Amino acid sequence: MSVSEQSAQPPAPLAGPAADIAAGYAFDGAALDLGALLWDGACHPDAPVRIPLPMLNRHGLVAGATGTGKTKTLQLIAEQLSAHGVPVFLADIKGDVSGISAPGADGEKVRERAAQVGQEWRGTGFPCEFYGLGGIGPGIPVRATVTSFGPVLLSKVLQLNRTQEQSLGLIFHYADSKGLELVDLKDLRAVVAFLVSDTGKAELKGIGGLSTVTAGVIMRSITAFEQQGAGEFFGEPEFDTNEFLRTAADGRGTVSVLELPAVQDKPQLFSTFLMWMLADLFNDLPEVGDLEQPKLVFFFDEAHLLFKGASKAFLESITQTVRLIRSKGVGIFFVTQTPKDVPSDVLAQLGNRVQHALRAFTPDDAKALKATVRTFPNSPYDLEEVLTGLGTGEAVVTVLSEKGAPTPVAATRLRAPESLMGPIDAAALDAAVKGSPLYGRYAQAVDRESAYERLTAEQRAAEAAALEAAAAKEAEREAEKEAGKGGTASGQQGARAPKPEPSLAEQVVGSGIFKSLARSVGTQLGREISRSIFGTARRRR
């Protein structure tokens, strides 16, 4: 008999282990209500299962097989965070989270669930902003410059190996030191092409150089990336991730929903962009230690895509970001199918766990089930049996108490979200996007002068200068010939005319393309850009 079927029986009074579990969730301070305890075949509405609000910055994991209710769990937690004045970020992979902005629809199933868990349900919409990567699909465009994205994250999304990643880091280093701003991918491509040209090869001799083969791999990867439509994500105006920290006029936290259905066939791209957002927040936010409530809770959906094929350096950077961003008031929830999708060093930092049902249809499923059970504290439940018997909207929960200690493992029937459990219609979504005060700030892409334009202009100037210099030398030779003829006819010695001062064109050619470039950008960056854990640039707000 499944846990769902058992829980239809009338609840018996709590005693023994069940009473101990219930006591473990009796917090004094502010907390989010997840649902009610399931024990011995019944749901106990008088034994709520909760998460202390100050512990939300200790990170968490929401896991479970497809169709077990992970998205609704995110919605439930996000609603309550917003109600407490905590901003939330959600990645909407399938396009079904936009309903959080609209009141939920009342119905028999909702009322039945509310009665089972002791919930006073009321349909409620929450303040939302909708975003889209680079303006593809609905949403306010979120763009990043190549410079701020940095070489480590870009190497991940371009699927470069370690050697190629190091070479890309060298390219960024050079661009930074010369003040060449890498705004979009054509800027990066222009710098790579210059550094393997006859003129540019000498520029990197002192710091290792760039092989033509490696440059070719990087160029081909950039081209393939652009052909997938990814060029839209890099550019300006660059999105300020501090927009995610806003609250509404009524004091509720704004729920930022990143609409990703239009790019769900580019999983490496959107997972890496989510990591860029975290890295950017990490750069900007001050150290605050433990707060009464987080500044932001960030839900990282389809988390396994971030870790798949990641280099050791990349994983170390993620681990460090997760560990350190807590002290800046940001909580991260990774959402995936099984805990084994998350590296152990990262999993060890996730203090709050909501584990939905797992299936054991194959030997690999059975192995994953046993591995998941081993990640939980000791429990009076037979967790292998419970995890395979949970119904939709039920989960096994353990969180950190107000003192930071793990709570007892609790099988839980979860509350029903109060917002719409499904997407809002396209017209309403479009109206919400265009009615946002942020739309005018980010909607229109800007293509200002950057590395591509500077290098192109310098190349044209050098070519023109070379032509002018050649023409000047040819004119000088012709003048000397004419002067020689005139001197012979008059019987005078053919003295040469004084050598003219170098022309402007000759000065340009003599200075070399990048001496001129260095002078032209000296008033701009002219220094190495300070970079963070991921090599992302620290922007000057």
PyMOL commands that set and color helices and strands:
alter all, ss='L'
color gray80, all
select helices_A, chain A and resi 3-6+17-23+53-58+70-83+98-101+108-117+146-149+151-158+162-177+185-195+201-207+212-227+230-233+241-245+261-263+267-284+304-307+312-328+339-341+344-347+363-374+383-389+426-434+439-442+451-489+504-511+513-521
alter helices_A, ss='H'
color red, helices_A
select strands_A, chain A and resi 31-39+42-52+60-63+88-92+128-133+140-142+255-259+296-300+330-336+352-355+394-398+410-414
alter strands_A, ss='S'
color yellow, strands_A
deselect
rebuild
show_as cartoon
